Amino acid sequence: MTSALPAPLIELASGHGVATEFWDWQGNHRQVEESTIRTVLGALGIPAQDDDQVAASLRARREDPWRRVLPTVTVIRSGRSHRLPVHLPVGTDFRARVRLEDSGVLDLEHSRGAVNREVDGAKISELEVLLPGSLPLGWHAVELVVGAGERKGNGDAPTHSMPLVVAPEKLELPEFLRGDGDQGWGVMTQLYAMRSRQSWGTGDLADLADLGAWAAGLGADFVLVNPLHAAEPHPPMEPSPYLPTTRRFANPIYIRVEDVPEVAYLSAAERQLVEWHADDAQRFLDLDFLERDAVWAGKQSALLMVFRQGRSVRRERAFHAFIEREGQGLVDYATWATIFAIHGPDWREWPEELRDPRSEAVEKLRQDRSEQVEFQCWLQWVLADQLAGVQRDLRETGMRLGVMHDLAVGVHPHGADTWSLGDALARDVTVGAPADQYNQLGQNWSQPPWRPDKLAELGYAPYRDMIRAALRDAGGLRIDHVIGLFRLWWIPEGTLPREGTYVRYDHEAMVGILMLEAHRAGAVVVGEDLGTVEPWVRDYLSEAGILGTSILWFEKDYDGDGGLLPPESYRELCLATVTTHDLPPTAGYLQGVHIDLRHSLGLLNRPLEEEKAADEADREQVLADLRRRGLLREGAGVAEQVEALHRFLSFSRAKLLGVSVSDLAQDTRVINQPGTDEEYPNWRVPLAGPEGRPVMLEELFTWRSARRLARTVSREA
């Protein structure tokens, strides 16, 4: 296909990872609109609005690497040697070394320049420094000392430095999963929706620990929980856990107040107030929908009282050690939350002097409001302490992984990260997805993407810190839309999702850093690789030791007749489940509640009867196979069908199997309906039973049906 785009624009876009064409989900070749390409390049800081700007940007693209002595950052795999390009004036002498993470120093070999080029009136030579494959794993630095030993006077020789990351060749599975046929299983939950009679209207970390202890007694190895990232610190709180204000810090609504040690030192009157807040929250347990704002209002008041109680010397030292460990990132988040309470949710509408986190005005406010800032830091410390306790408890109960966290694909456009991370996140564009078979209009997730160029300039530090936070005190990490480590669909603001384009990332760096941090944490990584995925990407992730995701209803024999894929043919390196949070719980899916809901919301692309017939035929294909295998009798009810589907899943080769808590409860209500906002109460539906009545954990733990379903996937059954 001949492109109508100007050749220089195509070259410029390609050089910066911006797609000018792509293949859609139906196999059709699509050319990206010229206006989209120019806008996306602008969001990357590349002037491209007219031919002159494109020509100038092309020259800069070709010459900028020659202006840099070293690349901005380099990520390599252990065991592989690497030739690092170096650019210096012709004839310049230098020494190269690696300053290792443990402070050791290793001298490097280099070759003389074979290529010269004139840049800015100077003759520059391109040389190579050899990075040996024997370098240890870690975060190191390459240093170039120019003209060493030949400078006159007392000054030090000029030194150029570059971050160097050495990642493992492959992320190894834990010992219990390495053998042929080895398999683990766990439960999956939306924590906010899973409540006990002791929680304050939404699920909390004590509930997570109790669920894990119950599941561990049935042989479970992990609990996969929705993203616990921080939401807004004051109402209204965004209900979606996948649209947080930051991915580095957690939402204090998950704190169990009574488990904070300082509660024991409250006066009788203060303890009575805490108990009053707890009793008041009980009224939210029987409602049809969650009331996050009201829950947090009471919990925040109680926590502020506990915070002001003070701490022992030992606890105070631990608190300040936490602040020191988290560094400027924690201070920035706490400051943002404090300003939020004063000036509102959108930092772009704050007084101009407060929009820059490094301004004198922000520092003054931080000092003037030191108690509020410290309170926000304290909340994160309490969360970290309770999360560590949950993981410790689950491992002690016999779980071999424990908590598996979920990392959202992005953040709220007005949130803490967009304020504190500056231009590391792109402006005037949002992340989404092109049209596919499940959403034929495409999707706009309203999240600003990482800028790949700025991430590199920052040595990937913000990305690393986010990954470290997610892996701390965890046995596993699920990466939502893991394809985003390779490319993301960028949509210019004010345009439709279909008017976007793909922007590529340095996947060697993104995946390598993820592998290094997961290796150090001893954690399993699961990538959510559903939707439109380039085939080579799944192979790449598998070779890296990163598990994929298999959903029973989506597993088709695409190389054959498109029919149901037998579980024996599933990928070995994957987390296999019957359902996911973007589908109804299995009992609801079997009854077609998603079709009725989409019809009521006007989201169907075909007539209702046609959609129902197609959906029923798809389900019947699966159920017929269950009957052929002897897993399901004729005329079986919904509960039996749910059990049979999970037994069917247990035949797979997948290393990990997951059972939704919603399925344990025989819930039918949709958790999240993609493509909607306020049209449906997404992420606000509490855990319920088959009749739609809210179910508490204490009750669920007594159900024989829940234990029986869990045992269908347990090797210890």
QUIHU-V150797 format. One record per run of one state. SS is the DSSP state (H for helix, E for strand, L for the rest). FROM is the first residue (numbers start at 1). TO is the last residue. Records with the same first field share a line. If there is no record, write none. Layout:
SS: FROM-TO ; FROM-TO
This chain:
L: 1-6 ; 16-17 ; 19-20 ; 24-28 ; 32-33 ; 44-50 ; 68-72 ; 78-81 ; 90-93 ; 100-104 ; 120-121 ; 132-137 ; 147-158 ; 168-174 ; 178-183 ; 190-190 ; 194-204 ; 217-221 ; 226-228 ; 231-243 ; 245-245 ; 251-251 ; 255-256 ; 260-260 ; 266-267 ; 285-288 ; 290-291 ; 308-312 ; 344-346 ; 350-351 ; 355-359 ; 369-369 ; 397-401 ; 408-410 ; 413-415 ; 421-421 ; 426-428 ; 434-442 ; 448-449 ; 451-451 ; 458-460 ; 472-475 ; 480-481 ; 486-486 ; 493-496 ; 500-500 ; 505-506 ; 522-523 ; 528-534 ; 544-546 ; 555-555 ; 557-563 ; 565-566 ; 570-573 ; 578-585 ; 591-592 ; 601-607 ; 629-637 ; 650-655 ; 665-684 ; 686-687 ; 689-693 ; 695-696 ; 701-703 ; 712-717
H: 7-15 ; 34-43 ; 51-67 ; 175-177 ; 191-193 ; 205-216 ; 252-254 ; 257-259 ; 261-265 ; 268-284 ; 292-307 ; 313-343 ; 347-349 ; 352-354 ; 360-368 ; 370-396 ; 416-420 ; 422-424 ; 452-457 ; 461-471 ; 482-485 ; 497-499 ; 507-521 ; 535-543 ; 552-554 ; 567-569 ; 586-590 ; 593-600 ; 608-628 ; 638-649 ; 661-664 ; 697-700 ; 704-711
E: 18-18 ; 21-23 ; 29-31 ; 73-77 ; 82-89 ; 94-99 ; 105-119 ; 122-131 ; 138-146 ; 159-167 ; 184-189 ; 222-225 ; 229-230 ; 244-244 ; 246-250 ; 289-289 ; 402-407 ; 411-412 ; 425-425 ; 429-433 ; 443-447 ; 450-450 ; 476-479 ; 487-492 ; 501-504 ; 524-527 ; 547-551 ; 556-556 ; 564-564 ; 574-577 ; 656-660 ; 685-685 ; 688-688 ; 694-694
